[in-house]
Amino acid sequence: MTPPPPERTRGDVPYVVPSWVDPVVERATAVVGGPAGRYAVVGARGLVGAAVSLVLMGTAVLALGVWQKGHCLMKGWSTPDQFWRACYSDLPVVHVSSPLAQRELPWVGDVPSNQPPLSGIAMWLAAQISPEGGQGLAAQQWVFSLWALAAVLLLSAAVTATVGLQPGRPWQAAHLAVSPVLVTLALVSTDLLGVALTMLGLFAWRRDRGWVAGLLLGLATLVRPFPLVFVAAIVLVAWRRRDLLPAGRLVVGAVLGALGVVLPLVLVEPQALAGAQQWWSQGAGFGALQMVPALHGLSVPAELTVTVAVAGWVGGLGLAAWVVSRPWRRVLAVHQVAALIMLVVVLTAPSLSVQSGLWLLPFLALSSRPWWEHLVWAFLETLHFVMTWLHIAYSSDPGRGLPASTYSLVVVLRVAAWAWVLWRVAHERPPRRSAVPARAPVLSAPGG
């Protein structure tokens, strides 16, 4: 057997060097002179150097995202042009189609917006800061540009937190910083806010700040419910470790954090929870397996859709609890337990919008999955992104759009890619330098 190159066996390197262990990264470094050599000084700038480099690269990726939305940014977000050009974004569209154009909360009026609480507040703040109000092109451009700047700050915070979570593998945060899906998804909605709050919450948990971690994760759930899988995973791992008190503080902090925003908001605008109320009565939405029967002409009652979704959450929690409780199994890291829950939730979700793809990036960044797996998933995620807009535009021009039968195939492939990645994350063995060296003893897994 051929021994590994000398640079890969050096004992003085402070962390894993991607260009030594990942063939995709090794090939990609050709544009900057190739992988690090055997005499290269690795880690001279510490984790700060890695974080700064990743933030700069992430900013460049977001700049590509602005370019990808360039047609709409210059011409405006109009239907169906925004679908043909695949440059749709919630920020300008919701701004001009809701009271945000008058600098009011998006839930005001007879037809309240279905934006989640924290997303609506973020959009409202952008409307307050924007020099231009109303429904014109200038207002759309300002709102979108302000969110692009905010996205840079949010991605920087998320990446920095991810580097801090895994000092033995800081460059694994590149799965979050430079993922190809950021180009298409980061500026579609405010989901990046929830992702950043989630990573900051996990970092606070690692730093033994249970209340702060709970507060941040509670706020993140006001963007999407996905952060609940991390809260549940922390509780389950703590239960296995017989260390429930810190996890209890986190849960209480999450509840207080969410209520601290929701209660005042509801007092100011009672319709602020319109989206949550509509969720219980709406049918299957784009991107979800539950939508496939409807795409083939089968009618599925909304009650059944909601029942399956709730059963998915219960089933995911049950599966994770069963796996964690097995005495012969090693204790999984929190992100692995969360991946198990997320796997079932994704398969039974009533909708899985295009921007939901951002929520898989934390699992990749906290794991030790290689880049080839990321790129396979990212290809199918981007394919789904484009095909969704073509399917929506099908009604305006069937000759150019995507019919329901073809779109259903894309949905199945995309969900299969999600399930594959989450399964791989949940069943990987911990690397020598733990992917999540979390707060002892709850968030980290022993080596194996």
Backbone torsions as a table, in degrees:
resi	resn	phi	psi	omega
1	MET	NA	132.1	-179.3
2	THR	-71.8	126.1	179.6
3	PRO	-67.9	153.7	179.2
4	PRO	-66.2	154.2	178.0
5	PRO	-55.0	148.4	-176.9
6	PRO	-54.7	-36.2	-176.9
7	GLU	-66.1	-22.9	-177.6
8	ARG	-85.1	-8.8	179.8
9	THR	-112.1	8.7	179.1
10	ARG	-64.6	137.3	-179.1
11	GLY	-95.6	-1.0	-176.3
12	ASP	-95.1	-4.3	-178.4
13	VAL	-77.3	136.5	-174.7
14	PRO	-81.5	-15.1	-179.3
15	TYR	-155.0	171.4	-179.7
16	VAL	-66.2	132.4	178.1
17	VAL	-98.2	111.5	-174.1
18	PRO	-56.7	-38.6	-176.4
19	SER	-71.2	-8.3	175.5
20	TRP	-95.2	-20.2	-171.8
21	VAL	-121.7	-15.3	-177.1
22	ASP	-118.0	113.7	-177.2
23	PRO	-58.8	-35.4	180.0
24	VAL	-65.4	-44.6	178.5
25	VAL	-65.7	-39.5	179.2
26	GLU	-58.3	-43.4	178.8
27	ARG	-70.2	-37.6	-177.9
28	ALA	-66.3	-27.3	-178.7
29	THR	-72.6	-2.7	178.6
30	ALA	-58.8	-29.7	-178.5
31	VAL	-72.3	-14.7	179.2
32	VAL	-120.7	23.9	174.5
33	GLY	101.6	2.6	177.2
34	GLY	98.5	176.4	-178.1
35	PRO	-66.8	162.6	178.8
36	ALA	-59.5	136.7	-178.9
37	GLY	-82.2	175.3	-174.3
38	ARG	-69.0	-21.0	-179.5
39	TYR	-104.8	7.6	-179.0
40	ALA	-66.3	143.6	175.6
41	VAL	-84.9	109.9	-176.2
42	VAL	-99.6	128.4	174.5
43	GLY	82.8	17.6	-178.5
44	ALA	-61.9	-31.1	-179.7
45	ARG	-95.5	4.6	176.4
46	GLY	69.9	-166.9	179.7
47	LEU	-67.2	-27.0	178.8
48	VAL	-62.1	-41.6	178.9
49	GLY	-63.1	-42.0	178.1
50	ALA	-64.0	-43.6	-178.5
51	ALA	-63.9	-44.1	-179.8
52	VAL	-63.0	-43.6	179.5
53	SER	-61.2	-44.0	-179.2
54	LEU	-67.1	-38.3	178.4
55	VAL	-63.3	-42.4	179.2
56	LEU	-63.9	-42.0	178.0
57	MET	-66.5	-38.7	177.5
58	GLY	-63.2	-38.0	177.5
59	THR	-63.0	-38.4	177.4
60	ALA	-65.1	-38.2	177.9
61	VAL	-65.1	-41.2	177.2
62	LEU	-64.9	-33.9	175.6
63	ALA	-62.0	-38.6	174.8
64	LEU	-63.8	-33.5	176.8
65	GLY	-64.1	-39.3	175.6
66	VAL	-63.9	-41.6	177.6
67	TRP	-62.2	-40.3	-179.4
68	GLN	-62.9	-30.2	178.0
69	LYS	-92.8	11.5	-170.9
70	GLY	-58.6	-39.1	-178.2
71	HIS	-60.7	-48.1	179.5
72	CYS	-67.3	-35.7	179.9
73	LEU	-62.4	-34.7	-179.1
74	MET	-87.7	-36.1	-173.6
75	LYS	-103.6	-16.5	-177.5
76	GLY	103.3	157.9	-178.5
77	TRP	-94.5	90.4	-178.7
78	SER	-116.7	152.1	179.8
79	THR	-97.5	135.9	3.3
80	PRO	-94.9	8.8	-174.1
81	ASP	-57.7	-38.7	-178.3
82	GLN	-65.6	-22.2	177.3
83	PHE	-84.4	-41.9	177.6
84	TRP	-61.9	-36.8	-177.9
85	ARG	-87.9	-3.9	179.9
86	ALA	54.4	40.3	-178.6
87	CYS	-120.1	21.9	179.0
88	TYR	-60.2	146.0	174.3
89	SER	-149.9	133.5	178.0
90	ASP	-59.7	-37.0	-170.8
91	LEU	-56.3	-58.7	179.5
92	PRO	-72.8	-34.2	-176.8
93	VAL	-67.5	-48.4	178.7
94	VAL	-66.5	-32.7	-179.8
95	HIS	-59.3	-47.3	-174.9
96	VAL	-85.0	-12.4	-178.3
97	SER	-107.0	13.7	-179.2
98	SER	-142.4	175.4	177.8
99	PRO	-63.1	-4.8	176.3
100	LEU	-58.3	-30.0	179.7
101	ALA	-62.0	-27.0	176.1
102	GLN	-98.1	15.9	179.5
103	ARG	63.4	29.3	175.5
104	GLU	-106.0	167.7	177.8
105	LEU	-62.3	145.9	-173.5
106	PRO	-69.4	-10.9	-177.1
107	TRP	-96.0	0.2	-178.6
108	VAL	-72.6	143.7	174.4
109	GLY	109.0	-177.6	-176.9
110	ASP	-73.5	-28.3	-180.0
111	VAL	-119.2	86.8	-176.2
112	PRO	-68.6	148.3	176.9
113	SER	-68.8	154.5	177.7
114	ASN	-98.0	18.9	178.5
115	GLN	-66.1	139.6	175.3
116	PRO	-60.5	159.1	-174.1
117	PRO	-54.2	-53.6	-175.3
118	LEU	-71.2	-32.3	176.0
119	SER	-63.9	-43.9	178.7
120	GLY	-62.7	-39.0	178.2
121	ILE	-65.4	-41.3	178.9
122	ALA	-61.4	-42.5	178.6
123	MET	-66.3	-37.6	178.8
124	TRP	-64.4	-41.4	178.2
125	LEU	-63.4	-39.8	177.3
126	ALA	-62.2	-38.8	178.8
127	ALA	-66.2	-34.9	178.8
128	GLN	-69.0	-37.3	-177.0
129	ILE	-78.6	-30.0	-174.8
130	SER	-58.9	131.2	177.0
131	PRO	-66.8	-21.2	-177.7
132	GLU	-112.6	130.6	173.9
133	GLY	-109.3	-173.8	177.8
134	GLY	86.3	-162.2	-173.3
135	GLN	-115.6	14.8	-178.3
136	GLY	-80.5	175.2	-179.7
137	LEU	-62.0	-38.8	-178.7
138	ALA	-61.0	-40.4	178.8
139	ALA	-64.3	-42.2	177.7
140	GLN	-61.5	-43.9	-178.3
141	GLN	-63.8	-41.8	-179.3
142	TRP	-66.1	-44.9	-179.0
143	VAL	-62.8	-44.5	179.3
144	PHE	-64.2	-43.2	-178.9
145	SER	-65.2	-40.1	178.1
146	LEU	-63.4	-39.9	178.4
147	TRP	-68.5	-35.0	177.2
148	ALA	-60.9	-40.3	176.4
149	LEU	-66.2	-42.1	177.7
150	ALA	-63.2	-36.0	-179.9
151	ALA	-62.9	-35.6	177.3
152	VAL	-62.1	-45.0	180.0
153	LEU	-65.8	-42.0	-178.6
154	LEU	-66.9	-43.3	178.5
155	LEU	-65.1	-38.3	178.3
156	SER	-61.8	-43.6	179.3
157	ALA	-65.1	-42.8	-179.2
158	ALA	-64.4	-43.5	-179.0
159	VAL	-66.8	-43.0	178.9
160	THR	-61.4	-42.8	177.5
161	ALA	-62.7	-39.5	-179.7
162	THR	-65.5	-40.2	176.3
163	VAL	-61.8	-42.6	178.6
164	GLY	-65.6	-27.7	-179.5
165	LEU	-72.4	-23.6	-175.5
166	GLN	-139.6	72.6	-177.9
167	PRO	-62.2	-19.6	177.6
168	GLY	-81.4	-16.3	179.6
169	ARG	-141.1	57.9	-174.4
170	PRO	-61.9	-31.5	-176.2
171	TRP	-75.7	-7.1	173.3
172	GLN	-65.4	-21.4	176.0
173	ALA	-63.8	-11.7	175.3
174	ALA	-62.1	-25.0	176.6
175	HIS	-61.8	-24.9	175.4
176	LEU	-93.5	-39.8	-172.1
177	ALA	-74.0	-39.3	-171.7
178	VAL	-124.5	25.0	178.1
179	SER	-61.7	137.5	177.5
180	PRO	-58.6	-27.8	-177.0
181	VAL	-70.6	-18.3	176.8
182	LEU	-61.0	-33.0	-178.1
183	VAL	-59.6	-42.5	-175.7
184	THR	-92.8	-30.5	-168.9
185	LEU	-103.7	-27.5	-169.6
186	ALA	-60.8	-30.6	-175.0
187	LEU	-107.9	14.9	177.7
188	VAL	-79.0	-34.1	-174.9
189	SER	-152.7	-170.2	179.5
190	THR	-93.6	14.4	-176.4
191	ASP	-59.5	-28.1	179.0
192	LEU	-61.7	-27.8	174.9
193	LEU	-62.0	-45.6	178.9
194	GLY	-65.7	-39.5	178.5
195	VAL	-62.4	-44.4	179.9
196	ALA	-63.3	-44.0	178.5
197	LEU	-62.6	-37.3	178.7
198	THR	-64.3	-46.6	-179.5
199	MET	-67.0	-37.4	176.5
200	LEU	-66.4	-36.5	177.3
201	GLY	-64.4	-43.1	177.8
202	LEU	-65.2	-37.0	176.9
203	PHE	-65.7	-41.7	177.5
204	ALA	-61.8	-37.8	177.8
205	TRP	-63.6	-41.2	178.2
206	ARG	-63.0	-32.8	-179.9
207	ARG	-84.6	12.6	176.3
208	ASP	67.4	35.6	177.8
209	ARG	-114.7	73.1	-173.9
210	GLY	-60.6	-42.8	-179.2
211	TRP	-65.1	-44.6	-179.6
212	VAL	-65.2	-42.0	178.2
213	ALA	-59.9	-44.3	178.4
214	GLY	-62.8	-42.7	178.7
215	LEU	-58.1	-46.7	-177.7
216	LEU	-67.4	-42.4	179.3
217	LEU	-68.5	-34.7	175.9
218	GLY	-63.3	-41.2	176.3
219	LEU	-64.8	-38.2	-179.7
220	ALA	-62.0	-33.1	179.4
221	THR	-68.0	-15.3	177.4
222	LEU	-82.3	0.6	171.4
223	VAL	-102.7	-51.1	175.3
224	ARG	-146.0	155.4	177.9
225	PRO	-77.6	-5.6	-175.3
226	PHE	-57.2	-35.1	178.9
227	PRO	-59.1	-17.9	177.8
228	LEU	-61.6	-26.3	179.4
229	VAL	-67.3	-32.0	177.2
230	PHE	-74.2	-38.8	176.5
231	VAL	-60.9	-47.1	179.7
232	ALA	-63.5	-40.0	-179.5
233	ALA	-64.5	-40.9	178.2
234	ILE	-61.4	-42.7	179.4
235	VAL	-64.0	-42.9	-178.0
236	LEU	-66.2	-42.9	178.4
237	VAL	-67.2	-37.6	176.4
238	ALA	-64.0	-38.3	177.1
239	TRP	-62.4	-42.9	177.7
240	ARG	-63.7	-35.8	-178.6
241	ARG	-83.1	-5.8	-175.6
242	ARG	59.0	45.3	-177.8
243	ASP	-137.5	61.6	-170.7
244	LEU	-81.6	-21.0	-175.1
245	LEU	-60.7	-49.3	177.9
246	PRO	-60.9	-39.0	178.2
247	ALA	-65.3	-33.8	176.3
248	GLY	-63.0	-39.1	177.3
249	ARG	-62.4	-40.6	179.7
250	LEU	-62.8	-44.0	-179.4
251	VAL	-63.0	-45.7	179.2
252	VAL	-62.9	-41.3	177.5
253	GLY	-61.8	-38.0	178.7
254	ALA	-65.4	-42.6	179.3
255	VAL	-64.1	-45.5	-179.4
256	LEU	-65.6	-38.5	179.5
257	GLY	-62.8	-44.1	179.5
258	ALA	-68.0	-45.1	-179.1
259	LEU	-67.1	-30.4	179.6
260	GLY	-63.7	-22.8	175.9
261	VAL	-97.1	-43.8	-172.9
262	VAL	-67.9	-45.3	-175.3
263	LEU	-62.8	-51.3	176.5
264	PRO	-61.0	-36.4	-178.9
265	LEU	-65.7	-41.7	179.5
266	VAL	-67.5	-34.2	177.1
267	LEU	-64.9	-37.6	179.2
268	VAL	-76.7	-43.1	-177.8
269	GLU	-139.4	98.6	-176.1
270	PRO	-59.0	-20.9	-178.1
271	GLN	-88.8	10.1	-176.8
272	ALA	-65.5	-20.6	178.1
273	LEU	-98.7	22.8	-178.7
274	ALA	-59.4	-37.9	-179.6
275	GLY	-62.7	-43.0	178.7
276	ALA	-65.7	-37.4	179.6
277	GLN	-68.9	-37.6	179.1
278	GLN	-69.4	-26.9	-176.8
279	TRP	-59.4	-34.8	-176.1
280	TRP	-74.4	-12.2	-176.9
281	SER	-123.0	-4.5	-178.2
282	GLN	-89.9	154.6	179.8
283	GLY	-82.5	-166.6	-179.1
284	ALA	-68.1	144.7	-178.6
285	GLY	-116.0	-177.4	-173.8
286	PHE	-61.4	143.2	173.3
287	GLY	87.2	-9.1	-174.8
288	ALA	-99.9	148.4	175.6
289	LEU	-59.7	-31.2	-179.1
290	GLN	-65.4	-16.3	179.2
291	MET	-83.2	-17.6	-175.3
292	VAL	-58.5	-45.7	177.5
293	PRO	-57.8	-41.3	179.5
294	ALA	-64.7	-34.4	178.3
295	LEU	-65.9	-21.3	178.2
296	HIS	-104.2	18.6	172.9
297	GLY	86.6	8.2	179.1
298	LEU	-93.9	132.6	-179.1
299	SER	-87.2	125.2	178.9
300	VAL	-117.0	120.9	-179.8
301	PRO	-60.0	143.5	179.0
302	ALA	-60.9	-33.5	179.7
303	GLU	-62.1	-39.5	179.3
304	LEU	-67.9	-39.7	178.5
305	THR	-59.3	-46.4	-179.8
306	VAL	-66.5	-39.8	179.7
307	THR	-61.2	-43.9	178.8
308	VAL	-63.7	-40.7	-179.9
309	ALA	-63.9	-45.3	178.7
310	VAL	-64.8	-41.0	177.7
311	ALA	-61.8	-32.9	177.9
312	GLY	-64.0	-43.4	176.9
313	TRP	-62.8	-45.6	179.6
314	VAL	-63.9	-44.3	179.3
315	GLY	-64.1	-39.9	178.0
316	GLY	-63.1	-43.1	177.4
317	LEU	-64.0	-41.7	179.3
318	GLY	-63.9	-43.8	178.7
319	LEU	-61.3	-46.8	-179.5
320	ALA	-63.5	-41.1	179.0
321	ALA	-62.8	-40.0	179.4
322	TRP	-65.1	-44.5	-179.4
323	VAL	-64.8	-44.2	-178.1
324	VAL	-65.6	-33.5	-175.1
325	SER	-79.4	-10.2	-178.6
326	ARG	-66.2	118.8	-174.4
327	PRO	-67.2	-24.1	-178.0
328	TRP	-85.9	-6.6	-178.7
329	ARG	-90.2	147.1	170.1
330	ARG	-66.0	157.6	178.8
331	VAL	-76.8	120.6	179.8
332	LEU	-73.7	153.5	171.8
333	ALA	-71.3	158.9	-175.9
334	VAL	-58.2	-42.3	-177.9
335	HIS	-66.2	-25.7	177.1
336	GLN	-74.0	-42.5	176.0
337	VAL	-63.7	-41.8	177.9
338	ALA	-62.1	-36.0	178.9
339	ALA	-64.3	-37.3	177.1
340	LEU	-61.9	-45.7	179.2
341	ILE	-64.0	-46.0	-178.3
342	MET	-60.8	-35.2	-179.7
343	LEU	-58.1	-47.7	-179.3
344	VAL	-71.5	-38.8	179.5
345	VAL	-60.8	-42.1	-179.3
346	VAL	-65.3	-41.6	-178.0
347	LEU	-66.8	-25.0	-176.5
348	THR	-112.7	7.3	-175.4
349	ALA	-64.0	143.5	176.5
350	PRO	-74.2	-22.7	174.8
351	SER	-155.8	152.7	179.8
352	LEU	-145.8	77.6	-172.8
353	SER	-60.2	166.0	-175.9
354	VAL	-58.4	-40.1	-177.1
355	GLN	-71.5	-11.4	177.4
356	SER	-61.5	-21.0	179.0
357	GLY	-57.4	-26.2	178.6
358	LEU	-61.2	-26.8	-174.6
359	TRP	-79.2	-7.1	173.8
360	LEU	-86.7	-18.9	-177.6
361	LEU	-62.3	-40.4	176.9
362	PRO	-58.6	-35.9	179.8
363	PHE	-66.5	-40.9	177.8
364	LEU	-67.7	-40.2	-177.4
365	ALA	-71.1	-28.3	-179.4
366	LEU	-91.3	-7.5	-179.4
367	SER	-99.3	-167.5	174.8
368	SER	-121.2	30.2	-178.9
369	ARG	-67.8	141.5	179.9
370	PRO	-74.8	163.9	-175.0
371	TRP	-70.3	-24.5	-178.7
372	TRP	-65.9	-34.4	176.9
373	GLU	-67.2	-41.6	177.5
374	HIS	-59.6	-44.0	-175.6
375	LEU	-69.5	-34.8	175.6
376	VAL	-62.4	-48.0	178.4
377	TRP	-63.0	-44.0	-177.5
378	ALA	-61.7	-35.7	177.1
379	PHE	-61.5	-47.9	-179.6
380	LEU	-68.9	-32.9	177.7
381	GLU	-66.2	-42.1	178.4
382	THR	-68.7	-38.0	175.9
383	LEU	-60.0	-44.1	178.4
384	HIS	-63.9	-38.2	178.2
385	PHE	-56.9	-49.7	-178.2
386	VAL	-68.8	-44.5	-176.4
387	MET	-67.1	-30.0	178.1
388	THR	-62.6	-45.8	-179.4
389	TRP	-67.3	-37.0	178.0
390	LEU	-67.1	-34.1	177.5
391	HIS	-70.1	-41.4	178.4
392	ILE	-62.0	-37.8	-178.7
393	ALA	-80.6	-3.8	-178.1
394	TYR	-58.9	-36.4	-177.6
395	SER	-66.6	-26.8	-179.5
396	SER	-85.2	-26.8	179.1
397	ASP	-156.8	87.6	-178.4
398	PRO	-57.8	-24.4	-179.4
399	GLY	-69.8	-26.1	-179.4
400	ARG	-106.4	-23.3	-174.7
401	GLY	-81.8	-179.4	-177.4
402	LEU	-106.3	122.5	179.9
403	PRO	-68.9	161.9	-174.1
404	ALA	-61.2	-39.7	-176.8
405	SER	-63.0	-41.5	179.2
406	THR	-70.1	-39.7	178.6
407	TYR	-62.5	-35.9	179.3
408	SER	-62.2	-36.3	177.2
409	LEU	-65.1	-41.4	178.2
410	VAL	-62.7	-40.8	178.7
411	VAL	-61.0	-44.8	-179.6
412	VAL	-62.8	-43.6	178.7
413	LEU	-63.0	-40.3	-178.8
414	ARG	-66.5	-46.3	179.3
415	VAL	-64.9	-36.3	176.6
416	ALA	-62.0	-39.1	177.9
417	ALA	-65.4	-41.6	175.2
418	TRP	-57.6	-50.4	-177.2
419	ALA	-61.1	-40.2	179.6
420	TRP	-62.6	-47.7	-178.6
421	VAL	-64.6	-45.4	-179.0
422	LEU	-64.2	-38.3	177.6
423	TRP	-63.8	-42.7	178.4
424	ARG	-63.4	-40.3	178.2
425	VAL	-65.0	-44.4	-176.2
426	ALA	-66.9	-28.6	-173.2
427	HIS	-108.1	7.6	177.1
428	GLU	-75.9	152.6	175.6
429	ARG	-87.3	145.9	-177.5
430	PRO	-59.8	136.7	175.6
431	PRO	-69.4	170.6	-179.0
432	ARG	-58.3	-40.8	173.0
433	ARG	-103.2	112.8	-168.1
434	SER	-55.0	137.5	179.7
435	ALA	-66.8	-31.2	178.1
436	VAL	-130.8	83.8	-179.0
437	PRO	-76.3	65.5	-167.0
438	ALA	-74.7	178.3	177.9
439	ARG	-49.8	121.2	179.3
440	ALA	-72.1	136.3	2.5
441	PRO	-104.7	10.2	-163.7
442	VAL	-83.6	-40.6	-168.5
443	LEU	-94.4	-8.7	-177.7
444	SER	-107.8	156.4	176.9
445	ALA	-111.8	143.3	178.8
446	PRO	-67.4	153.4	178.0
447	GLY	-66.1	157.4	-178.0
448	GLY	-153.6	NA	NA
